[in-house]
Amino acid sequence: MDVFQKKHILMRGWLLGRGYYLASTAMDFAGGFHKHTRKDGVTPEFAHQIQIAHYTRTLSASLMDPERVLAAAFLHDVCEDYDVGFEEIEERFGKAIRQPVQLLTKKYRGTQVPPEVYFGRMAEDPVASVVKGIDRTHNVQTMVDVFSLEKQKAYLDEMETYFLPMLKTSRRLFPSQEPAYENIKHMLSSQAELIRAIHSARD
């Protein structure tokens, strides 16, 4: 049994132990689509969702509705990457899950949301803002030696331009989640500092 399988089993057990059946169903649904490997050609694609779900559960005490955050974390890529309709998300999981999943979907059936609008809308949602921040922490954590140097730098620039301001706005709008936003901000900033140091050492 590999690390991904162990983490998958652990997550399922934790969800069921908490009575998070909606999130468990979302995990199964999303896992049915994410069957490929990540950009490194080795890591299972769904390892991304499992990893950010494990990070999310460490923040659960600071979240207004941790099960909604977990469900949205599992589902955040299915509409953009696999053309799952927003209507199907609502039919299966309800409007409360469709809303953050739709907000997290940057490109849908040929239409791309401008970044100012995309991040502005997410900042006003207590679920989407957390999921997007956690999603980016894992993307940044795993991009060295996978993304080109130019793409890595673009990700770090985007973090400064959009992600940190989004987290700041959300922290003000949803003060009960302040510890979660601060945790995510700290993770992003620490990762960015480390990666910039790696870039400098390679120059």
Secondary structure, DSSP 8 states (H G I E B T S, - for coil): --HHHHHHHHHHHHHHHHT-HHHHHHHHHHHTT--SB-TTSSSBTTHHHHHHHHHHHHTGGG-S-HHHHHHHHHHTTHHHHH---HHHHHHHH-HHHHHHHHHH-SEETTEE--HHHHHHHHHT-TTHHHHHHHHHHHHHHT-TTTS-HHHHHHHHHHIIIIIHHHHHHHHHH-GGGHHHHHHHHHHHHHHHHHHHHHHHHH-
